[in-house]
Amino acid sequence: MAQKMKEAFQKMAQNMPKGGAGSGGGGGGPGRGAGAAKAAGRAVGALAVAGGLGYGAYNSVFTVDGGHRAVVFNRIIGMKPFIYNEGLNFNIPWFERPIVYDIRTRPVNLQTLTGSKDLQMVTIGVRVLHRPDPNHLVWIYRHLGLNYDERILPSLMNECAKAV
């Protein structure tokens, strides 16, 4: 049995074409593999172009939800002076980045320990409702950043609590 298998493999090896994979790929003669390589290269190129166009189309729009406004930072000119309202808005991918602000009224609570006139320590809680002015969002972003409420409100609230 083993002898018959050995003879079958030897006959198969004698019938195989010499030269391996470089002789034209599959017995079709020399030069046939070059056309397939060109087609594969074109397909990869077309796929890359389609992917780039899809990426550009997907990232060229942004949505501003209700109760929010957006300002746009441009990598070339800096902050654009426009405020973008709710809805679908357009930008240039990679060059422009939208920054979305929540302009709804939000509460902030602060508890502070203060002294009374008779030198007793009193804990006072202050609750402030605040919202940014939608017409000044560009100025707020340039000078205070996104966390404007964390930077400004604690000191103002402490002063108000001490005055009471």
N, C-alpha and C positions, 0 to 999 in steps of 0.2 A: 504494500500500500504506500509506504513512504517512498519507494523507488518510483512509482507512477507519478506521485506529486512532484518529485524532483524533476522528472522528465518533462512534465507539463510546464513547470516554471521555466525550464531552459528553452523550450520551444517558444514560449511567450516572450522571453527576453530576446531571442533571435529575431522575432517578428517586429519588435518595437523599433521605431526610427531612431537613428543615431543623432546626437547633438543636443538632446534634452529640450528645455523650454525655450532656448534662444533661436530655434530653427523655424519660427513662424507661428508657433502656438496652435497646436491641434491639427497639424497636417494640412493646413490650408495654403501653404506656400509662404515664401518670405514676403514681409511687408504688410501682412494682414493685421497684425497687432497694432500698428501705428495708427490706423483709422479708429480703432476702438479707444486708444489712448487720447486721441484728439477729441472724440465725442465725450469721453469722461471728463476731460479738462473743461470743455464747454459747459457741461452740465454743472460742474462744481462752480464755475464762474457765474452762471445764471442763478444758481441757488444762493450764492453770496450776494449778488445784486438784489435779488428778491428779499433776502433777509435784511439787508441794509435799508431798503425802501420800507419794509414793514416796521422796522425799528424806528425810523424817522417819522412815519405816520402815527405810530402809537404814542410816541413821546412828544409830538408837536401839539397836543391838546391837553388841557387840564380843566378840571371841574371845580368851581367854587360853590360850596353848598349854601343853603339859605342861612342867614344870620352870620355869614362870614364875608370878608373882603380879602383881596389879594394884592400884593405889590410884587413886581418882578425885578430880580437882580440880573443884569446883563454883564457878562464877563468882559465886554469891551468898554462900555460906557458907564457902567455902575448901575445905580438904582434908576429905574425909569420913573418919571414923575406921575404916572397914571395909577389910578386905583381901579382894580378890576372887580366888577359886580358879580352877583350870583349868575351861574350858568356855565356854559361851555366857552372857554377862551383858548386862544392859540398862542404858541410861543415857538421859538427856534430851539430845537433839541441841542443840548450840551452848552449852547451859548447863553441861554436864559433859564432861570430857575424861579418858579413862583414861591412866594412866602405867604401863607394863608393865615389871617388873623380872625379870631372869633370876636365879633363886635357886639355880642349879646351881653346884657347886664349880668354880672357874676358877683357873688358875695365873697368877702374875705373876712375871716374872724381873727382877732388878736386879743390875747389876754396879757395884761401887763401889771406889774406890781408897782404901786406908787405910794407915796406918803401923804397923809391928810394934814390938815392944819394943826391938829392936836397930836402930831407925830406918831400916828398909828399907821401900820402898813395895810394897805387895802388893795385887793385884786380887782381890777376893772376889765371887763370884757367889752370890746368895741367890734361892731360888725359894720362893714362898709360895702355898699353896692357900687361897683364901678364898671365902666366900659370905655374903650378907647374911642376917640373922635375919628370917624371914618375918613374925614378929609385930611387928617394929619398922619396917616399911617406911614407914609414914606419918611417923614421926620422922626417918628417914633422908632422905626427900624434903624435908621442911620445913627441916631444918638443913644438909644436905650436898648435896642435889640428885641428879641422875641420875648424875653422874660422881664418886660418892663414893670409888670405888677409886683414881682418879687424884689425888684431893685428900688422902687419908688414908694410903694404903699407902707411898708413897715415903719419907716421914719416919720411919714406924715401921720400915721395912726397913733404912734407914740406921742407925738406932740399934741394931738387932739385929746388923747386920754389924759395927759398930764394937765391940760388946761381945765378939764372937768374936775 
